[in-house]
Amino acid sequence: MSALTLGGLDMSYIIREMRKEEVSLLDDFLYEAIFIPVWYSFDEKDASIVKRKGL
């Protein structure tokens, strides 16, 4: 186990291999990590953005 202190918060973490059932979460993680400009508005989550060419 490793630890990281960020802004006074102790954030302990464990790095391990992914499980097969977790692979489907990668698109969600990528979507959440993409910078969405303030001027861009949308009514519902457009997860298809992670499938766009050139991303």
ChimeraX attribute file (.defattr): number of C-alpha atoms within 10 A of each C-alpha:
attribute: neighborCount
match mode: 1-to-1
recipient: residues
	/A:1	6
	/A:2	8
	/A:3	10
	/A:4	11
	/A:5	9
	/A:6	8
	/A:7	7
	/A:8	7
	/A:9	8
	/A:10	10
	/A:11	11
	/A:12	10
	/A:13	10
	/A:14	8
	/A:15	7
	/A:16	6
	/A:17	6
	/A:18	8
	/A:19	7
	/A:20	7
	/A:21	7
	/A:22	8
	/A:23	10
	/A:24	9
	/A:25	10
	/A:26	11
	/A:27	15
	/A:28	12
	/A:29	11
	/A:30	12
	/A:31	18
	/A:32	12
	/A:33	9
	/A:34	11
	/A:35	7
	/A:36	10
	/A:37	7
	/A:38	6
	/A:39	6
	/A:40	6
	/A:41	8
	/A:42	7
	/A:43	5
	/A:44	6
	/A:45	8
	/A:46	9
	/A:47	13
	/A:48	9
	/A:49	13
	/A:50	17
	/A:51	10
	/A:52	8
	/A:53	6
	/A:54	5
	/A:55	7
